Amino acid sequence: MLTKGVTLRGLEVFEALASSGSVAQASARTGLSQPAVSQQLRNLEQALGTDLVDHARRPMSLTPAGEGFLVRAKAALSQLRLAQTELTVVDLAHLSALSIGIIDDFDDNLTPRLATILADSMSRCRFKMITASSNELLAAMDEQRLHLAISASTGQVIDGVLEYPLARDPFILVVPRSAVVTEETMRDPAGLPFLRYEREQLISRQIEAHLAREKIVLPDRFEIGSHLALMAMVARGIGWAITTPLGYMRAARFHDQMEAHPLPSGGFSRQISLFAGADRTGEVADTIARTMRGLIQSHMVDPALARLPRLAGELKVLEG
């Protein structure tokens, strides 16, 4: 049996504190008040009979006991979240056909996991899954070529299609590791050149609209169609770019060669949503939306916040 006082909430709070080193950021990440976060940590430490963090240091750092316990706590939480996600799809066995499109941002990570979960739960279903850009997926939904799509949202209504919010994905700066970032980074044409996404992409249109609102004009030199190629160019010091944490996490191989920073102006994000045709609304869409929120939290948001703790409260799963 678990020692009295060791709770799931306590483990979640400890995980958030360990990744951020800040009660305020752990509060934003868990949705608890700062006093509640502190109390959860005290309760856990009392139950275990040892200090998990060095309370005298800011930001907080783990004690040796805390380092060891964190490894076990993260493993346990990961398994619980995965089990919870898998349980949400047990009622889809009645489906005879399902076609779903998923944004290519998830291609390396979430798409295989969702495919495995759905395939296991829909043994009698004819199942089709494609990976494509947001533009292509939303066009397919508009033309009724897909039952469901997981895509960045344009904010516009598609006739006969319902939208289920999944996650908020704030835009960030990515720069070569050697670059100096200041409040004027986005307004300094004498610095490194700006690397644009290919203009037809939805993410590019969203970024360009933000730059226009901020009255920022940047030289039009580089326009890159491949996300990973763009990240590679940043890593090699060719220029800087605007992307999102979900995009940044796809480029893990380049993390040692570049840095990510919040946008100086802040408050600029995109929404990832599940889009469902009229014949797939209700129970099926609700179930898959819950499944995706669990996968996004455990496999995208949590790892991203561990690396970019300043985004706590900005990068988050959205409840429907």
N, C-alpha and C positions, 0 to 999 in steps of 0.2 A: 504493500500500500504506500501511496505518497504520504510524506510527512504532512501533518496538518499545517495549513498555511501556504503550501505550494499550490498555486492556482494557475489556470490557463491564462487569466488576465495578467497575473504577476509575471509569467514568462514572456508574454507579449510586450509588457512594459519594459522588462529588462532587455529584451532584444532591441527595442526602439532606443533605449538609453545607450546601449553599447554601440550602436551604429552612429548615433548623433553626438553623444557626449553632452547633451543639453536636455534639461527638464522641459524647457519651452518647446524644443523641437519634438521631443517624445510626446508631449501633450498634443501638439498639432497632428502628429502621425497616428496616435491612438484614439483621439477624440475625447480624452479625459482631461479634466482640469489639472493644472500644475500641482496643486496640493494632493490630488488623488494619485498622480504619478509618483510623487515622493512617498506617499503612504504605501502604495503597492510595492515599491522597492524595499521599504523598511520591513514590511510584512514578510517578503520573500527572504530577506537576509536573516531575519529573526527565526524563520522556520528552518533555514539551513544552518544557522548557528555560525555564520561567517560573513564578513564584508565582501560584497561582489564588486564594488567600485570604491575608488579612493575619493572620499567625500571632500577632501581638502583641496582637490585640484579642479581647475576650470580650464578647458572643458574636462568633464569627468573622464577618468581613465579606469580601466578594469584592473583589479588586483589579480595576482596569479590564480587565485581560486575562481575569480570571475571569468578569466580567460578559459579555464578548463570547463566551467559550467556552461559557458556560452555555446561551445561546440555541441554539447548534448542538448541544450535547450533549442537551438536552431534546428537540429535534426528532428527533434520531437515535434516542433511546430510545423515543420515542412511536411511530415507524414500526416499530421492531423488535418492540415489544409488540403492535402491531396485527397485524403479519404472523404472529407466533406465535399469536395468538388465532384468526386466520382459518384457519391450518393445522390447528387441532384439530378442525374440523368437516368435513373433506373426506370422511369415511367415513359420512356420513348420507344419501347419495344413494339408498340402498335403501329409505328409509321411504316408505310409501304415504299415511300420514296422521299428523298431529301437532297436538295442541291444547295450548297452553301459556298460562298466566296469569302475569302479572308485577305485583308490588307497584307501587302508583302512585307510590311514592318515586322510581322509576326512569323515570317516564313521559317526562320532558323530555330525558333523556340516554342512558341505557343501552338502553332498549326499542327505539328506532329502529335503533341499531347492531346489536343482536342480531337484530332482524327482517331486516335487510339481509344479515347473515352467513348466517343459516339459509335465507333464500329463495334465495340464490345457490348454496347447497350441496345443496338438496333440490328439484331441478328437476321431479321427477315426484311430489312430495308434495302432498297436500291439506293446507294449512297454515292453522291458526286461532290467532290471538294476541289475548288480551284484557288490559286493564289494570283492576285492581280493588284493593280494600282487602285486607289480610291476612285478615280475618274471612271475606270472600266467597271468597277463593281457597282457604282451608283447608276451607271448607264444600263447595266444588266438588270438591276432591280426595276428601273423605270420601264424597261421593255419586257418585264416579267420572264426573264430567262433564268432567274435564280429565285429560290424560295426565301433564302436568307443571305445577308451580307454583313460582314464585320469590317467597318471602314471608318476613316475620318469623316466627320460630318461637315457639310457645307452650311448648315443652318437653314436650308431651304426645305420646304415640304415637298415630298414626292407623292403624287396621287395614288391612293390605294396602298400606301406603305406606312407602317408605324415605325417610330424610332425609339430604341431603348438605350439610354445613356450607359456607357460602360466605364469610361475613365477620362480624367482630365490630364492632358499631356502638355505642360507648359513649354514654350519655346526658350531655348538657351543659346548662348554663344559657345562655339567651339573654336579654339585657337591652338596654334603650335605651342608646345610646352615652353619654349623660350620667349614667347610673346608677352608683352606687358599690357594688361587690360585696365583701362580707366573708364571714367564716365563718358569720355569722348570717343571711345573705340569705334562706335558705329558712325561717327561723323568725321573721321580723320582720313581723307583721301590720300595723305602722304604715307600712311602705314601700309600694311600688307593688303593686297586686293581682296575684294569680297568675292566668294565663290557661290554662285547662284545654283539652285536646282533648275533643271530644265523648265522653261516657263509654262508649259502646258500642264505640268503636274499641279495637283491641288495644293500641296504644301508650298509650292513656289508662289502660287496666286495669293495664298494667305500671308506669306512673308512680305510680298510686294505691297499688299494692301496695308500692312502694319507700317512699313517704311514710309509709305505715302502719308499715313495719318501723322507720323512723327516728323514729316517734312524732311526726311533724310534721302538724299540723292547720292547713289553710289555708282562709280564707273561700271559700264557694262562690258566686261572683258571675258569672264568665264561663265559658262552655262553648262552644267553637268547633269546628265540624265540618270546616272547610276549613283545611288546613295553611298555605296561602299567606295566607289571611285572618288567621290567628293570628300569623304572622311580620310581617305588615303592621301589626298592632296593637302588637306589640313595638316595631317601628321608629318608630312614631308616639308612643311614650312612654305608651301606655295601661296597660301592665303588663309582666310578665316571664313567661317560660315555660321548661319543660323540653322539650327535643327531642333529636335526635341529629345528628352531623355530616352524615350523608346527607340528613337533612331540612334542616339549615341550608344546605347547598350548593345545594339547590333554590331557595332564596330569595336568589339572588345580587343581585337588583335592590335588596335592602334592606340589603346588607352595610355600606354607608357610614353607615347610621343605627342600627346595633345592634352589640353585641359578644357574643362567645361565650366562655364560661369552663368549665373542668372543674367537675363537681359537687364541692362541699366535702367530701362524704363519700367520693367516688370509688368505683370498683369496681362500678358499676352499668351494665350494657350489655344490648343485645338481640342476638340472632343472626339473620342473614339466611341462609336455607337454600333449597336446591332440594328439592322434594318430588316423588317419582316413584312412579306406580302400579306394581303388580307386573308389568304387561306392558311397562313402559318402564325397568325396572331394568337394571343391567349396562352394556353398552357405550354405549347411547344416553344414559343419565343421566350416566355418567362423562364423556362427551365434552362435553355441554352444561354440566356443572358446571365443567369446566376452562375452557371458553370464557367463562363468566360470571366466574370468578375473575380471568381476565386483563382483562376489560372493567372490572370493579369496581376492580382495582388501578390501571389506567392512567387511567380516566376519573372515578373517584370518590375513591379513597383518596389517590392522589398529589396531586391538586389540593387536597383537604381538608387534608392534612398541610402543604402549602406555606402555607396560610393559618392553620392551627391547629397549629403544630409541637409544642405541649405534649401533644398526643394521640398522639405517636409511641409505639408499643408497645401502645397501647390500641385505636386504630382500625386494623384490619388484616384482610387476607384470611386465611381459615382453610383449611388443607389438609385434604382428605378422609381 
